[in-house]
Amino acid sequence: MSEEVNIVEKKAIQSDTMMVIGLPDVGLVGLIATSYLISELKLEELAFMDSDLLPPVVVLHKGLPHAPLRMYGNDKLIAVVSELAIPAQSLHTVMRKIVDWGHAKKVNRIVAIGGIPLENRQTINEPEVFIAASNQKLLNTVSKNGLKALDEGYMVGPPALSMRYSVNKNIPAIAILAQSFYNYPDPQASALALKELSKISNVNVDVSKLLEKGEEIRLKARDMMKRTQEEMKRMKRSQEYDFPLYV
Amino acid sequence: MSETRKKQSTETLEEYLQQIKELTDKIIGYASSEDPSWNIETCCLQALSNIFITPREVIVTADLPNIEPETIKVEVLDEKVIEITAKMKEKVRFADLGICHRQGEFSFLRCQGRLHVAVVTERMKFSCEKGILEVRLPRKKIQTLK
């Protein structure tokens, strides 16, 4: 099997943009948030990922085939989404390729949106949102904007790898992590993550429609959540509940 | 033990570990149902659910968006299988979910789960907040630390 991963560009990619990554993960927080950004900002499809590491699937929209993992954008923003749960064993390669591609396109920052699983999420009206940043200066900047830093703990999955590979490439990176259900789609957590995104960037969307459509999204996202849960088990997502050992 | 033998033993152990990992992945694959998340005959969409077993009780949660809370029905079928059904506020068609090549409509959300431990069905309590159902069932044998 060829393990090559290609990103096929359909349009010219602007440099000095911010890249937002929202892949299927805990509560589908990042995926729902990023898909909403794409729809609200009417972003155009710029590129897609082609790889033997992804399942043999195409997604049909209005009768035409699309790769499940795609990049959308405008002159300020690139949004990465996947309509397919990324197989756990391919996640490293896929994330490394996305970050490398972002580096080649000279993105000024990578922001990964995700969820922090909370066992008693149903008892919480307004989930909290936490931030992790790739360097102290960036952490200070986002903290000044009133965002809470995730001081200690483990990050697992796409936001963790996005952070790891961005640091390797010296790209400023931020993870926006909203408390959410582990394996139920959580549009409210996505909306809160988008509100925090607006505090650290010029990406500002009205999330009221997302909240209004919450029940509809939860109904539609059941299958995606189920498939994502299977991959989360394989990537040992539960490590996020662990206490870190830092003496 | 010589260095060569040590190396061989490590390699054999690594091979075993790899085989166990592959087997685990296979088991996870078998355990994950490939059935669709809908049933046209019963007009049901499958709801997502979780089962947590604590020393004192079993907590079952289910994601039930778009339902009429007063229609929620929770049944423990044979002591260890729980079934949850609820009627949706409005019927949902395949087309509403973006599927045009199938026909059918759904009126209920439903899920079933195995409890794994014996519970006292008569003392079952449930509540539903924002479409998240929480069922609490006390265990027959409460586990205590000595």
Chai-1 contact restraints between the chains, C-beta under 6 A:
chainA,res_idxA,chainB,res_idxB,connection_type,confidence,min_distance_angstrom,max_distance_angstrom,comment,restraint_id
A,Q122,B,E129,contact,1.0,0.0,6.0,A-B,restraint_1
A,Q122,B,I132,contact,1.0,0.0,6.0,A-B,restraint_2
A,Y184,B,L48,contact,1.0,0.0,6.0,A-B,restraint_3
A,Y184,B,D63,contact,1.0,0.0,6.0,A-B,restraint_4
A,E215,B,P65,contact,1.0,0.0,6.0,A-B,restraint_5
A,E215,B,N66,contact,1.0,0.0,6.0,A-B,restraint_6
A,R218,B,P65,contact,1.0,0.0,6.0,A-B,restraint_7
A,L219,B,P65,contact,1.0,0.0,6.0,A-B,restraint_8
A,L219,B,N66,contact,1.0,0.0,6.0,A-B,restraint_9
A,K220,B,L97,contact,1.0,0.0,6.0,A-B,restraint_10
A,R222,B,S37,contact,1.0,0.0,6.0,A-B,restraint_11
A,R222,B,L48,contact,1.0,0.0,6.0,A-B,restraint_12
A,D223,B,S37,contact,1.0,0.0,6.0,A-B,restraint_13
A,E230,B,S32,contact,1.0,0.0,6.0,A-B,restraint_14
